[in-house]
Amino acid sequence: MHSLNRRAFLGATAGLSAALLTGCGSGPATGTAATGGPRKGGRLRVAFAGGGAQETLDPHLSNLFVEASRSKAMFDKLADYGPDLSVRPRLAERWEADAGLTTWRVTLRQAGFHNGKPVRAADVLSSYARIADPARAFRAKTTLAVIDLKRSRAVDDRTVEFALKQPFAEFPNVLAAFGVFIVPEGTEDFTRPVGSGPFSFVSFEPGRSLLLKRNADYWEGAPHVDELQYLISNEESARVNALLGGQVDYAHDITATTARTYQGNDRLAVTRLTNSGMQAFAMKLDRAPFNDPGLREAMFLLADRGQLVDTVLAGAGQVGNDLFGRGYQYYAEEIPQRTRDLEKAKWLVEKAGAKGMKIQLDTSAAASGFVESASVFADQMRQAGLDVNVAMGNKDTYWKDILDKGSLCCFRSGAMPIETHFAQRLLSTSTVNVTKWKRPEFDALYTKAVSLADEKARRDVYAEMQRMQHAEGGYLVWGFADWLVATSPRVGGIADAPANTLDWARFDKVWLA
């Protein structure tokens, strides 16, 4: 049984095949994560939701969380994000720009692929060209659009010179972007993938199981465990039951309710991955009623963020301040926290002539907590005199639908640099501008910021942009959710890192006690 489901787990036999048991033993039940120093050996079994029989090991097609984790286990990027979304070198040992910020020279560290061949500049350029191919639809293609690959070159085997189409001080964000992994030059077949990551390929059953083994020659040091096995279980309850039953050692993405239910259980330890997801409502500024700045201010003031965090996130999160990226690099901590002022909100609603106005709040089951947050927030809006209708959308088309339809909707986001949030969502040319925020002065500030080599000067411009958003924007950011993972008490080394950052779902630093 390489895949796990609720029926199989709860069945009378509920037995494990010999393949799943290989390399695993029972461990101590302490109710907390393993303590003490790292230990070598064993097979670490991790359970994630998956993508079915169509799953691929092509790292450039990574989209699901399990795909992202598997990719980082087998491959490397030139850089990746730290817990605060600042950029950390990986295959790139260092980088430097020219005075005009249009040419960046990247020096590669000495690293090798699983087939024994070294990672070269040619592999980097080939990987980037594959992702940027206009005839293909890789997720990171737009991220690489700033690079002029025809003018970029390999100076030598360990030096890449990237020519950019415009000055861009945040080019390291490109090197760290989601899905921009380095593969051997010319690679198109990923049935038995060859990467440079901490684990190498053994076997794969799409939608069921992936088995990897330790790369003893990994440039950052060999993993602690001998083997890493990914198992697919799409139901959260099945992942938790598998963990409790000893079938797996790690269960990704559990709910706050589950964490609370098993608090103190000696068979399960929970790790919070703080600041992993922004939770918000998005108002469209190009149409009634939220083209009225007074009504937008009323919405900001009627929101009871604490109630939303306590109710929807079961307390597993922090209140937001209508800005993306709390705790991340360049976040404007100095902007005062908004608090609820229901009386002023009522006054602003009346001033806007909106008392009793019918407003539709779009939500769906496309993301956990959306339906609950819409219900709670609708009640808060009604307290300020608004007549709210919560409309359930199609979960399969929700993200496409809310881009251009409606005026108010539930929204969330995973971790990304604040610069990337601006570029993807808040410029006049942004392709996923849900709030329809289009301000030439804001666009000009972004262009200015990314052309500044001095980090403090860049930070000051980003702060000004955030002040504009806080005062007039369309994102009502009510909270930042902690993502939760559960492990066997014998597992050590799980890091508290936001989803999609370097140390999230990273298993080469994990050990079995």
Secondary structure, DSSP 4 states (H G I P E B T S, - for coil): --S--HHHHHSS-----HHHHTT-------SS---SS-----EEEEEE---GGG----GGG--SHHHHHHHHHH-EESEEE-TTS-EEESSEEEEEE-TTSSEEEEEEPS-B-TTSPBP-HHHHHHHHHHHH-TTS--GGGTGGGGB-TTT-EEEETTEEEEEBSS--TTHHHHHT-TT-EE--TT----SS---SSSEEEEEEETTTEEEEEE-TT-TT---SSSEEEEEE--SHHHHHHHHHTTS-SEEEEE-HHHHHHTTT-TT-EEEEEEEEEEEEEEE-TTSTTTTSHHHHHHHHHH--HHHHHHHHSTT-EEE--SSS-TTSTT--TTSPPP---HHHHHHHHHHTT-TT-EEEEEE-TTSTTHHHHHHHHHHHHHHTT-EEEEEE--TTTHHHHHHHS-SEEEEEEE---HHHHHHHHTSTT-TT-TT----HHHHHHHHHHTT---HHHHHHHHHHHHHHHHHH-SEEEEEEEEEEEEE-TTEE------TTSTTTT--TT-EE-
